[in-house]
């Protein structure tokens, strides 16, 4: 059962459904049949011919908390009340993303699987090493339950591509429902005081602004350096490059364009215009930005509300905004985050799980979801119902506009380990090791991981968890 607090939150977000109900989109024309209007009788063709979803129970393992969890529960309640198959979605909070991953590894051994689970694309790739997931292409292309071209055209390309797995014959192992973006947060008032009218477009401007900010007052630096693998990828994308070649199935950290941003950070650190993050796990760089110790902060758009709250509580609020990661020719944004995957259980439950996904990504539901969570809506056309939200949250709107040109990090199984290797290499560079040599070694190590993790590779040994099994949650 939901806690009293969670039910209160669910009630608090329910008003959003009234607003979202007025959304009208060009994508939802006569060629697309809304989920609740689909035929309830089993179809006679396709991968799910003859399957009846009526009465199915779907256990959904997720990692959302607070308002996000309340909104997810409210949407599940709405689906449960309104769907004509009498399907019941049972969201179950399994902890953070890693806890969900460990629980899935254990469930794959016991065969007590959920019917829907949150998963990063590289985690889903590991599950598929033992053929544990449904290929959602079967649903995408289904004549009855599928998505029309008008719908897929309405979804940002990076959302779609990130779940196509190149090592598993481009099977679609998930649907992106928790997407955010790596962006540059900046102190607008401070830039104005330094004589600038816009955020940096390239790394040379970023360096100049950072060093001028350091010189403008005591205990200041331009930036505290984020060494996460997603930043390395984001900076590479912005240079017109990539960290992975989908054709050769090889990492490309030895590409000079991938090394541009790490070299910039090494130089800024040596000049004293940037600093290391004191406590990355506690987001101390976020707090330093809110205190105006730094001019810039780089992280996910999912943290917009945390930034806003920290600035408001700082005692010295200031104007701030969001910009793309400094780029070479044009902004190209790194869109990342978890998807939802359908484990193989019964055909009835698989179909029921897909029907929930299909309904969830319709614009009306996406308006509610995006406004409550700061994730991006899966459907661009949801923007027609978010105009007031955009006005009240201009930073989110500026990030939303960057969805025009996006890329995604590699969805392969090896990337789970490669992320750690990339972050370690970046930290070595900040310890003044040569950029080219360090990233050349990283590239060799990353591709060795690819060789160790081909399709069919054994799953990692699960770590113990204290969360209930799918069987236990279903019994409730």
Secondary structure as the mmCIF struct_conf table of DSSP 4:
data_model
#
loop_
_struct_conf.conf_type_id
_struct_conf.id
_struct_conf.beg_label_comp_id
_struct_conf.beg_label_asym_id
_struct_conf.beg_label_seq_id
_struct_conf.end_label_comp_id
_struct_conf.end_label_asym_id
_struct_conf.end_label_seq_id
HELX_RH_AL_P HELX_RH_AL_P1 UNK A 4 UNK A 13
TURN_TY1_P TURN_TY1_P1 UNK A 14 UNK A 14
HELX_RH_AL_P HELX_RH_AL_P2 UNK A 15 UNK A 20
TURN_TY1_P TURN_TY1_P2 UNK A 21 UNK A 22
BEND BEND1 UNK A 26 UNK A 29
TURN_TY1_P TURN_TY1_P3 UNK A 30 UNK A 31
BEND BEND2 UNK A 32 UNK A 32
HELX_RH_3T_P HELX_RH_3T_P1 UNK A 35 UNK A 37
BEND BEND3 UNK A 38 UNK A 38
BEND BEND4 UNK A 41 UNK A 41
HELX_LH_PP_P HELX_LH_PP_P1 UNK A 42 UNK A 43
BEND BEND5 UNK A 44 UNK A 46
TURN_TY1_P TURN_TY1_P4 UNK A 47 UNK A 50
TURN_TY1_P TURN_TY1_P5 UNK A 54 UNK A 55
STRN STRN1 UNK A 57 UNK A 62
HELX_RH_AL_P HELX_RH_AL_P3 UNK A 66 UNK A 82
TURN_TY1_P TURN_TY1_P6 UNK A 84 UNK A 85
STRN STRN2 UNK A 88 UNK A 93
BEND BEND6 UNK A 95 UNK A 96
HELX_RH_AL_P HELX_RH_AL_P4 UNK A 97 UNK A 110
TURN_TY1_P TURN_TY1_P7 UNK A 111 UNK A 111
BEND BEND7 UNK A 115 UNK A 115
STRN STRN3 UNK A 116 UNK A 119
HELX_RH_AL_P HELX_RH_AL_P5 UNK A 121 UNK A 128
TURN_TY1_P TURN_TY1_P8 UNK A 129 UNK A 131
STRN STRN4 UNK A 133 UNK A 133
TURN_TY1_P TURN_TY1_P9 UNK A 136 UNK A 136
HELX_RH_AL_P HELX_RH_AL_P6 UNK A 137 UNK A 140
TURN_TY1_P TURN_TY1_P10 UNK A 141 UNK A 141
TURN_TY1_P TURN_TY1_P11 UNK A 143 UNK A 145
BEND BEND8 UNK A 146 UNK A 146
HELX_RH_AL_P HELX_RH_AL_P7 UNK A 149 UNK A 152
TURN_TY1_P TURN_TY1_P12 UNK A 153 UNK A 154
STRN STRN5 UNK A 155 UNK A 155
HELX_RH_AL_P HELX_RH_AL_P8 UNK A 157 UNK A 161
TURN_TY1_P TURN_TY1_P13 UNK A 162 UNK A 163
STRN STRN6 UNK A 164 UNK A 165
HELX_RH_3T_P HELX_RH_3T_P2 UNK A 166 UNK A 168
TURN_TY1_P TURN_TY1_P14 UNK A 169 UNK A 170
STRN STRN7 UNK A 171 UNK A 172
STRN STRN8 UNK A 175 UNK A 187
HELX_RH_AL_P HELX_RH_AL_P9 UNK A 188 UNK A 193
TURN_TY1_P TURN_TY1_P15 UNK A 194 UNK A 195
BEND BEND9 UNK A 197 UNK A 198
BEND BEND10 UNK A 201 UNK A 202
HELX_RH_AL_P HELX_RH_AL_P10 UNK A 203 UNK A 215
TURN_TY1_P TURN_TY1_P16 UNK A 216 UNK A 216
BEND BEND11 UNK A 217 UNK A 217
TURN_TY1_P TURN_TY1_P17 UNK A 218 UNK A 219
STRN STRN9 UNK A 221 UNK A 225
HELX_LH_PP_P HELX_LH_PP_P2 UNK A 226 UNK A 226
HELX_RH_AL_P HELX_RH_AL_P11 UNK A 229 UNK A 238
TURN_TY1_P TURN_TY1_P18 UNK A 239 UNK A 240
BEND BEND12 UNK A 243 UNK A 243
STRN STRN10 UNK A 244 UNK A 245
TURN_TY1_P TURN_TY1_P19 UNK A 246 UNK A 249
STRN STRN11 UNK A 250 UNK A 251
TURN_TY1_P TURN_TY1_P20 UNK A 253 UNK A 254
BEND BEND13 UNK A 255 UNK A 255
HELX_RH_3T_P HELX_RH_3T_P3 UNK A 256 UNK A 259
HELX_RH_AL_P HELX_RH_AL_P12 UNK A 260 UNK A 271
TURN_TY1_P TURN_TY1_P21 UNK A 272 UNK A 272
BEND BEND14 UNK A 273 UNK A 273
STRN STRN12 UNK A 274 UNK A 276
BEND BEND15 UNK A 278 UNK A 278
HELX_RH_3T_P HELX_RH_3T_P4 UNK A 280 UNK A 282
TURN_TY1_P TURN_TY1_P22 UNK A 283 UNK A 283
HELX_RH_AL_P HELX_RH_AL_P13 UNK A 284 UNK A 290
TURN_TY1_P TURN_TY1_P23 UNK A 291 UNK A 292
BEND BEND16 UNK A 293 UNK A 293
STRN STRN13 UNK A 294 UNK A 300
HELX_RH_3T_P HELX_RH_3T_P5 UNK A 301 UNK A 303
HELX_RH_AL_P HELX_RH_AL_P14 UNK A 304 UNK A 312
TURN_TY1_P TURN_TY1_P24 UNK A 313 UNK A 313
BEND BEND17 UNK A 314 UNK A 316
STRN STRN14 UNK A 320 UNK A 323
HELX_LH_PP_P HELX_LH_PP_P3 UNK A 324 UNK A 326
BEND BEND18 UNK A 328 UNK A 330
STRN STRN15 UNK A 333 UNK A 341
STRN STRN16 UNK A 343 UNK A 343
BEND BEND19 UNK A 344 UNK A 345
HELX_RH_AL_P HELX_RH_AL_P15 UNK A 347 UNK A 360
TURN_TY1_P TURN_TY1_P25 UNK A 361 UNK A 361
BEND BEND20 UNK A 362 UNK A 362
HELX_RH_AL_P HELX_RH_AL_P16 UNK A 363 UNK A 373
HELX_LH_PP_P HELX_LH_PP_P4 UNK A 375 UNK A 377
BEND BEND21 UNK A 378 UNK A 378
STRN STRN17 UNK A 379 UNK A 379
HELX_RH_3T_P HELX_RH_3T_P6 UNK A 380 UNK A 385
HELX_RH_AL_P HELX_RH_AL_P17 UNK A 387 UNK A 392
HELX_RH_AL_P HELX_RH_AL_P18 UNK A 394 UNK A 401
HELX_RH_3T_P HELX_RH_3T_P7 UNK A 402 UNK A 404
BEND BEND22 UNK A 405 UNK A 405
STRN STRN18 UNK A 406 UNK A 407
BEND BEND23 UNK A 412 UNK A 412
TURN_TY1_P TURN_TY1_P26 UNK A 413 UNK A 414
HELX_RH_AL_P HELX_RH_AL_P19 UNK A 415 UNK A 430
TURN_TY1_P TURN_TY1_P27 UNK A 431 UNK A 432
HELX_RH_AL_P HELX_RH_AL_P20 UNK A 435 UNK A 452
BEND BEND24 UNK A 453 UNK A 453
TURN_TY1_P TURN_TY1_P28 UNK A 455 UNK A 456
HELX_LH_PP_P HELX_LH_PP_P5 UNK A 457 UNK A 464
BEND BEND25 UNK A 467 UNK A 467
HELX_LH_PP_P HELX_LH_PP_P6 UNK A 468 UNK A 469
HELX_RH_AL_P HELX_RH_AL_P21 UNK A 470 UNK A 475
#
